[in-house]
Amino acid sequence: MQTRGNQTKPVALAAEFVDTAAAHKYGASAAGIDVELATDASEASIVVLDRGVGLDDVDSDVLFHPFYRSPAAERTASGLGLGLPVCQRIVTALGGRIWARPRPGGGSEFGFALPLASESPLPD
């Protein structure tokens, strides 16, 4: 599996999503964190699932605004609220899509998908 662009960016994005789900931010460690990887004909995706406090009281679009921190994050974690906005910019620059939504049964789902590299080389 090879996506377009720098190959270290998808790894950094996944690490940020796992960090966002981790206990020091959203209380997910006791319930665990799952990471799902998938590909289809046109894209590769990474989804991070947790059973933490969830996003019930948060509009998922607001999570990607610079400096936004959910009330739960403000109570339980340090940070500036820049991780997810930076992820969004990277994913967008690579032609992908990004999302955050409540998980059925409680918790959150954070994911991104990037287009797969074409078989032919990119033009110079």
PyMOL commands that set and color helices and strands:
alter all, ss='L'
color gray80, all
select helices_A, chain A and resi 8-21+23-26+62-64+71-76+83-93
alter helices_A, ss='H'
color red, helices_A
select strands_A, chain A and resi 33-39+43-50+97-102+108-115
alter strands_A, ss='S'
color yellow, strands_A
deselect
rebuild
show_as cartoon
